[in-house]
Amino acid sequence: MELPRPLTINPRSLEVAEAIASLPESRGIYLLSIPGLAPHLGWSLNLRSRLTRLLKPSYTSAGSGLGKLFEKATEVACWPAGSRLEASLLLYQLTRQNFPGEYIKRLRLRLPWFLALLGKDPFPRLEIINRPTRKHSSAYGPFFSRDLAQRYEQELSGLFQIRRCAETLEPAPDHPGCIYGEMNQCLRPCQCAATEEEYANEVRRLDDFLATKGKTAAAALATARERASSEMDFEQAAQLHKRMEKITAAVACRDSAIAPYDKFNGLALTRGWSEGECRLWPIMNGYWQKPVVFHFSTFEPGARSLDRELRETLSQALAQPPDETGSRVEHLAVFARWYYSSWRDGHWFPFVKLEDLNYRKLVREISNLSRESAG
């Protein structure tokens, strides 16, 4: 994702008041360029008001630290933001660019948690991590917290007989095993009770459950339960119903935003900083892409439908291979901070492929923003 061009102000210019007055009254980020010193990076809910106050002679002459910085500044660069998501992305990019060695600490950016399948092992197991690596065959997230990721892992472990031990296995018939093997909740590969192929089949079932959010397993159980009921095998039907309840409990632990780490695709809808504007923020393969700006004023409802306009605009904007520069886990950390926050000021539309995007809901939310803007 490229950093947009800033609005620049020369604080020593005679027209500084007019330059500040031309700024929008929206939230935004500002950067002071100071000769011989590190730049000063800040943000405000009202960019014009903040810079007007900071550049007043009465403020700078008060001897405050920030006032002295403004006296030495040779340029003020500004980036308006129409939403907190946009401000977060701008702040992340600018902090990383200007403070490469400490931007994580400055931003207080917490890396999100993922549920991963440790594939580089003859007997794979689930693992909770915040930095997926090549040794993990698949990883799903981001989860709001480690506790929620662990809860989902426990629900899955109750559905599949995957080992829970973290040791490097050396299968042997005289291996002492563990309590989960005794409770028939593990295939006991450590005691040679299951071959590598049998264990691999169970792992494939687990991987399919993660990929389909349990839909394939639930559909198969529902069909088997109906067949058992029609054959008057009510005991079997009751057992299948209990297993379906476990699947439902496991699915309930997973937020709708949870997706494969390297195939995390979706679209965030927020307001723009210009009047009558909204912004679409795509994420492709876990990386934020350049936003798509949509103006209400330029759209003519009588000429063509909003649904068709959005399909063509997004298809054209995302036709090229996604930009995958930067750190995927950090991009998803910015997403998690916005998505799971109490101050989320937009809507999230996940999809596997762009054709799967819920355009009907997207059109409805954009129409709501248009009416609010007009009102």
Backbone torsions as a table, in degrees:
resi	resn	phi	psi	omega
1	MET	NA	125.2	-178.0
2	GLU	-82.7	147.3	176.0
3	LEU	-79.1	125.1	-179.1
4	PRO	-67.7	159.3	178.9
5	ARG	-69.0	137.3	-176.7
6	PRO	-86.5	165.7	167.6
7	LEU	-91.0	123.1	-174.3
8	THR	-105.4	145.7	179.3
9	ILE	-133.6	133.6	173.1
10	ASN	-94.3	108.0	-176.0
11	PRO	-65.9	-13.9	-179.7
12	ARG	-98.6	1.8	-179.7
13	SER	-78.9	153.1	178.0
14	LEU	-71.8	-21.4	-179.9
15	GLU	-97.1	22.6	-176.4
16	VAL	-63.6	-36.3	-179.7
17	ALA	-64.4	-41.9	179.1
18	GLU	-67.1	-36.7	179.8
19	ALA	-65.2	-40.7	179.4
20	ILE	-70.0	-38.5	180.0
21	ALA	-63.8	-23.3	179.8
22	SER	-81.5	-9.1	179.2
23	LEU	-72.3	149.4	177.5
24	PRO	-73.8	152.2	176.9
25	GLU	-87.4	64.2	-179.9
26	SER	-131.1	169.7	175.6
27	ARG	-66.8	160.4	-178.8
28	GLY	-179.6	176.7	-179.1
29	ILE	-115.9	142.6	175.4
30	TYR	-131.9	149.2	-176.9
31	LEU	-132.7	124.1	177.9
32	LEU	-95.6	126.0	174.2
33	SER	-94.9	118.9	-174.6
34	ILE	-124.4	118.7	179.8
35	PRO	-58.7	130.3	176.7
36	GLY	80.3	-4.9	-178.5
37	LEU	-128.4	162.2	175.5
38	ALA	-68.0	145.9	179.2
39	PRO	-64.2	153.7	176.4
40	HIS	-104.7	124.1	-177.7
41	LEU	-114.5	127.6	-179.5
42	GLY	-144.3	171.9	179.6
43	TRP	-142.1	160.1	-178.1
44	SER	-151.8	153.7	174.9
45	LEU	-76.1	-21.0	177.7
46	ASN	-137.3	98.3	-173.0
47	LEU	-61.8	-45.1	-178.0
48	ARG	-64.3	-45.0	-179.5
49	SER	-63.3	-42.3	-178.2
50	ARG	-63.8	-47.1	-178.1
51	LEU	-71.0	-32.2	175.3
52	THR	-61.9	-43.1	-179.7
53	ARG	-69.2	-41.3	-176.4
54	LEU	-71.4	-29.9	-177.5
55	LEU	-93.0	4.3	175.6
56	LYS	-69.8	137.1	178.1
57	PRO	-58.1	-34.5	-178.1
58	SER	-66.0	-30.2	180.0
59	TYR	-78.8	-47.1	-176.6
60	THR	-69.4	-26.8	179.8
61	SER	-82.2	-5.8	-178.5
62	ALA	-74.0	-9.6	177.1
63	GLY	85.4	12.5	178.1
64	SER	-70.8	157.1	-179.5
65	GLY	-61.2	-43.7	179.9
66	LEU	-69.2	-34.9	177.1
67	GLY	-62.6	-40.8	177.4
68	LYS	-64.7	-36.1	177.4
69	LEU	-63.4	-41.6	179.6
70	PHE	-66.0	-32.1	177.6
71	GLU	-65.3	-31.4	-178.4
72	LYS	-92.2	-13.3	-174.9
73	ALA	-67.2	139.1	177.6
74	THR	-101.8	-17.0	179.5
75	GLU	-157.7	144.5	175.2
76	VAL	-120.4	117.4	177.8
77	ALA	-101.5	135.1	-175.5
78	CYS	-126.0	141.7	175.7
79	TRP	-128.9	100.8	176.2
80	PRO	-63.8	151.5	179.2
81	ALA	-139.5	131.2	-179.0
82	GLY	-87.2	-10.2	-177.6
83	SER	-148.2	166.4	177.3
84	ARG	-70.6	-29.6	175.4
85	LEU	-63.3	-47.1	179.2
86	GLU	-62.0	-42.3	178.0
87	ALA	-62.6	-39.3	179.9
88	SER	-65.5	-41.7	179.3
89	LEU	-66.9	-41.9	178.1
90	LEU	-63.4	-44.7	-178.8
91	LEU	-64.5	-38.2	177.7
92	TYR	-63.0	-47.8	-178.5
93	GLN	-64.3	-44.5	-177.3
94	LEU	-69.7	-39.4	179.2
95	THR	-67.1	-41.1	178.6
96	ARG	-65.9	-36.1	-178.8
97	GLN	-72.5	-39.1	-174.8
98	ASN	-94.6	-20.9	-179.9
99	PHE	-133.6	66.3	-172.8
100	PRO	-61.3	-25.3	-176.6
101	GLY	-89.4	-12.6	-174.1
102	GLU	-143.1	21.4	-175.3
103	TYR	-67.5	-32.0	179.2
104	ILE	-63.7	-43.3	179.9
105	LYS	-68.1	-42.1	-179.1
106	ARG	-64.0	-39.7	-179.1
107	LEU	-81.0	-13.4	-174.3
108	ARG	53.6	45.4	-175.7
109	LEU	-85.9	115.1	179.1
110	ARG	-92.5	125.6	179.1
111	LEU	-70.3	133.7	-177.5
112	PRO	-73.9	171.8	-177.7
113	TRP	-104.9	147.5	-178.2
114	PHE	-131.8	150.0	172.4
115	LEU	-100.9	116.5	-173.1
116	ALA	-120.4	153.4	175.4
117	LEU	-104.5	116.3	-177.4
118	LEU	-75.0	93.8	-172.0
119	GLY	-83.0	-26.2	-178.6
120	LYS	-78.8	60.2	-177.0
121	ASP	-159.3	140.0	177.9
122	PRO	-60.1	-27.9	179.4
123	PHE	-127.5	84.3	-175.0
124	PRO	-60.9	156.2	177.6
125	ARG	-144.4	166.0	177.6
126	LEU	-83.1	150.4	-177.3
127	GLU	-149.0	140.3	176.9
128	ILE	-96.7	121.8	-175.8
129	ILE	-140.4	166.4	171.4
130	ASN	-122.6	5.1	174.7
131	ARG	-141.0	87.8	177.6
132	PRO	-59.6	142.4	-180.0
133	THR	-126.7	-178.2	-178.5
134	ARG	-68.7	-19.8	-179.8
135	LYS	-74.8	-10.5	178.7
136	HIS	-95.8	121.6	-178.2
137	SER	-71.3	-28.7	176.1
138	SER	-156.1	152.3	178.6
139	ALA	-145.5	140.4	-177.1
140	TYR	-125.8	138.5	-179.8
141	GLY	171.8	-163.3	-2.5
142	PRO	-84.5	142.7	175.1
143	PHE	-89.8	153.3	-178.8
144	PHE	-63.3	-36.9	-178.7
145	SER	-150.6	166.6	176.9
146	ARG	-65.1	-35.3	-179.2
147	ASP	-62.0	-41.4	179.7
148	LEU	-68.3	-36.4	176.6
149	ALA	-65.4	-40.3	178.5
150	GLN	-67.2	-35.9	178.5
151	ARG	-64.5	-42.3	178.0
152	TYR	-64.5	-40.3	178.0
153	GLU	-61.2	-41.8	-179.3
154	GLN	-66.0	-38.6	178.1
155	GLU	-64.5	-40.4	179.2
156	LEU	-68.0	-37.8	179.6
157	SER	-64.6	-26.3	176.4
158	GLY	-78.6	-15.7	-179.9
159	LEU	-96.1	-29.7	-175.4
160	PHE	-125.0	145.4	-175.8
161	GLN	-89.2	57.4	178.0
162	ILE	-94.5	141.9	-177.7
163	ARG	-64.2	148.7	179.9
164	ARG	-110.2	-10.0	-179.4
165	CYS	-74.4	150.0	-177.7
166	ALA	-100.7	1.8	-177.0
167	GLU	-74.8	158.9	173.0
168	THR	-79.6	114.3	-171.2
169	LEU	-74.8	138.6	169.6
170	GLU	-127.4	83.3	-172.8
171	PRO	-53.6	136.0	177.6
172	ALA	-156.7	142.1	-179.0
173	PRO	-59.3	-27.6	-177.8
174	ASP	-95.7	14.8	177.5
175	HIS	-64.6	137.6	-176.3
176	PRO	-66.4	-21.2	179.5
177	GLY	72.4	-160.3	-179.5
178	CYS	-150.0	177.3	-176.3
179	ILE	-66.1	-32.0	-178.8
180	TYR	-67.6	-34.1	175.1
181	GLY	-66.6	-39.6	178.5
182	GLU	-65.4	-31.1	-179.4
183	MET	-88.1	6.6	-179.8
184	ASN	61.3	34.8	176.4
185	GLN	-108.5	11.9	177.7
186	CYS	-149.0	145.5	179.5
187	LEU	-74.7	-3.3	178.3
188	ARG	53.8	55.3	175.5
189	PRO	-65.8	-23.3	179.7
190	CYS	-64.5	-29.3	-178.8
191	GLN	-101.8	15.2	179.5
192	CYS	61.9	25.6	178.4
193	ALA	-78.1	-16.2	178.3
194	ALA	-139.8	142.6	177.8
195	THR	-79.4	169.7	177.8
196	GLU	-62.4	-36.0	179.8
197	GLU	-68.1	-42.9	177.4
198	GLU	-63.0	-40.5	178.2
199	TYR	-67.5	-38.8	179.4
200	ALA	-63.5	-35.3	177.1
201	ASN	-63.3	-40.7	177.6
202	GLU	-65.9	-37.7	178.0
203	VAL	-65.9	-38.5	178.1
204	ARG	-64.3	-37.6	176.9
205	ARG	-64.4	-41.6	177.2
206	LEU	-64.2	-44.2	-180.0
207	ASP	-62.6	-39.0	177.9
208	ASP	-66.2	-37.8	178.3
209	PHE	-62.7	-43.2	179.1
210	LEU	-65.8	-41.4	-176.2
211	ALA	-69.9	-35.4	-176.3
212	THR	-101.4	4.9	-177.6
213	LYS	58.3	32.4	176.1
214	GLY	81.1	2.7	-176.1
215	LYS	-66.5	-40.5	-179.4
216	THR	-65.1	-45.3	179.8
217	ALA	-65.4	-40.9	-179.8
218	ALA	-65.3	-40.7	179.8
219	ALA	-65.1	-41.4	179.6
220	ALA	-65.1	-40.7	178.9
221	LEU	-67.7	-38.7	179.3
222	ALA	-62.6	-41.4	178.3
223	THR	-65.0	-43.9	-179.9
224	ALA	-65.6	-37.1	179.8
225	ARG	-66.6	-41.3	178.6
226	GLU	-64.6	-38.7	178.9
227	ARG	-65.6	-42.2	179.3
228	ALA	-64.0	-38.4	179.1
229	SER	-66.7	-41.7	-179.4
230	SER	-66.6	-26.2	179.1
231	GLU	-92.2	9.1	178.9
232	MET	64.3	21.2	176.5
233	ASP	-93.2	75.9	-172.3
234	PHE	-71.5	-27.6	177.8
235	GLU	-65.5	-44.7	177.0
236	GLN	-64.7	-40.1	178.9
237	ALA	-62.4	-38.1	179.2
238	ALA	-66.5	-40.3	178.2
239	GLN	-64.4	-41.2	178.2
240	LEU	-66.2	-35.7	178.2
241	HIS	-65.2	-39.5	177.8
242	LYS	-64.2	-38.4	178.1
243	ARG	-67.6	-36.1	176.3
244	MET	-64.4	-35.6	176.8
245	GLU	-64.1	-37.2	177.0
246	LYS	-66.2	-39.5	177.7
247	ILE	-63.7	-42.9	178.7
248	THR	-61.6	-40.3	178.7
249	ALA	-65.5	-38.4	179.5
250	ALA	-68.3	-43.1	179.7
251	VAL	-63.7	-34.5	-179.2
252	ALA	-66.2	-20.8	179.7
253	CYS	-81.1	-5.5	-174.2
254	ARG	-111.9	119.8	178.1
255	ASP	-66.5	152.5	-178.7
256	SER	-64.2	-19.7	-179.7
257	ALA	-81.1	-14.5	-178.1
258	ILE	-65.3	130.5	-177.1
259	ALA	-152.7	169.2	176.4
260	PRO	-56.9	136.6	-175.6
261	TYR	-55.9	-43.9	-175.8
262	ASP	-93.1	0.3	177.5
263	LYS	-130.7	36.7	-178.1
264	PHE	-81.1	106.5	-177.2
265	ASN	-122.5	143.5	178.3
266	GLY	178.1	-176.1	-174.9
267	LEU	-145.7	127.2	175.6
268	ALA	-102.5	136.7	178.2
269	LEU	-112.0	123.9	177.8
270	THR	-138.1	171.4	172.8
271	ARG	-73.2	154.1	170.9
272	GLY	-94.4	168.8	-178.9
273	TRP	-84.7	-16.1	174.0
274	SER	-88.0	152.0	-179.6
275	GLU	-66.2	137.6	179.1
276	GLY	71.4	33.9	-175.3
277	GLU	-136.0	141.9	169.8
278	CYS	-128.5	161.5	-177.2
279	ARG	-128.6	137.9	177.7
280	LEU	-108.4	122.5	-174.9
281	TRP	-111.0	99.3	-179.7
282	PRO	-79.3	146.8	166.7
283	ILE	-120.9	124.1	179.5
284	MET	-124.5	125.2	-178.9
285	ASN	55.2	30.1	177.0
286	GLY	88.6	6.3	-178.8
287	TYR	-118.4	134.9	174.1
288	TRP	-67.1	137.9	179.0
289	GLN	-110.7	174.2	178.7
290	LYS	-62.6	134.1	-177.2
291	PRO	-68.8	153.6	174.9
292	VAL	-105.1	119.5	-177.3
293	VAL	-92.9	130.9	-179.5
294	PHE	-124.7	122.9	-178.6
295	HIS	-101.2	126.9	177.9
296	PHE	-65.7	-36.8	-173.1
297	SER	-67.5	-28.7	-177.6
298	THR	-87.3	-10.1	-178.7
299	PHE	-85.6	131.1	179.3
300	GLU	-109.8	102.2	-176.2
301	PRO	-56.9	-34.2	-177.4
302	GLY	-72.6	-24.0	-175.9
303	ALA	-78.3	-43.7	-178.3
304	ARG	-156.9	160.2	-177.8
305	SER	-76.6	151.4	178.3
306	LEU	-65.3	-35.3	178.3
307	ASP	-59.3	-48.2	-179.9
308	ARG	-65.1	-40.3	179.0
309	GLU	-60.2	-43.6	-179.4
310	LEU	-67.5	-41.9	-179.9
311	ARG	-60.0	-45.4	-178.4
312	GLU	-69.1	-41.1	-178.9
313	THR	-64.2	-47.1	-178.5
314	LEU	-70.2	-38.2	178.3
315	SER	-61.5	-39.6	179.0
316	GLN	-71.2	-40.3	-177.8
317	ALA	-68.8	-32.5	-176.2
318	LEU	-107.5	19.8	-179.2
319	ALA	-70.0	-33.8	-178.5
320	GLN	-81.6	158.7	175.4
321	PRO	-56.7	141.8	-175.6
322	PRO	-64.8	149.6	175.3
323	ASP	-77.7	116.7	-176.7
324	GLU	-115.3	36.9	175.7
325	THR	-82.8	148.9	179.6
326	GLY	97.5	-160.5	-177.3
327	SER	-109.1	121.1	-179.4
328	ARG	-62.1	-44.1	-176.7
329	VAL	-65.9	-31.6	177.3
330	GLU	-73.1	-38.0	175.8
331	HIS	-61.0	-41.5	178.9
332	LEU	-72.6	-24.7	174.8
333	ALA	-67.7	-40.3	176.0
334	VAL	-63.8	-41.0	177.6
335	PHE	-61.9	-47.4	-177.4
336	ALA	-62.7	-38.8	178.7
337	ARG	-60.8	-39.9	-179.8
338	TRP	-77.0	-48.9	-171.8
339	TYR	-65.5	-42.2	-175.9
340	TYR	-89.8	3.8	-176.6
341	SER	-81.2	160.6	174.3
342	SER	-77.4	-14.1	-177.5
343	TRP	-104.4	18.4	-179.4
344	ARG	-58.9	122.8	-174.2
345	ASP	-116.4	49.2	-180.0
346	GLY	-171.5	-172.8	-178.1
347	HIS	-123.9	146.5	-178.6
348	TRP	-115.7	132.1	-178.9
349	PHE	-125.2	96.5	179.4
350	PRO	-77.1	154.2	174.1
351	PHE	-157.8	155.7	174.4
352	VAL	-86.0	-51.8	172.4
353	LYS	-120.9	156.3	-177.7
354	LEU	-58.3	-31.2	179.3
355	GLU	-65.8	-21.3	-179.2
356	ASP	-85.4	-5.1	-178.2
357	LEU	-59.5	137.1	179.4
358	ASN	-77.9	82.4	-176.7
359	TYR	-66.2	-31.3	-179.4
360	ARG	-61.8	-46.2	178.3
361	LYS	-68.9	-37.7	178.6
362	LEU	-62.4	-43.9	178.0
363	VAL	-61.0	-41.1	-179.4
364	ARG	-63.5	-43.5	-178.4
365	GLU	-70.0	-37.6	177.0
366	ILE	-66.0	-39.3	177.4
367	SER	-62.7	-38.0	177.4
368	ASN	-64.1	-42.6	177.9
369	LEU	-63.7	-37.7	179.8
370	SER	-64.4	-42.7	180.0
371	ARG	-67.5	-39.6	178.3
372	GLU	-64.7	-39.0	179.5
373	SER	-67.0	-39.0	-179.8
374	ALA	-71.4	-31.3	-178.9
375	GLY	-78.6	NA	NA
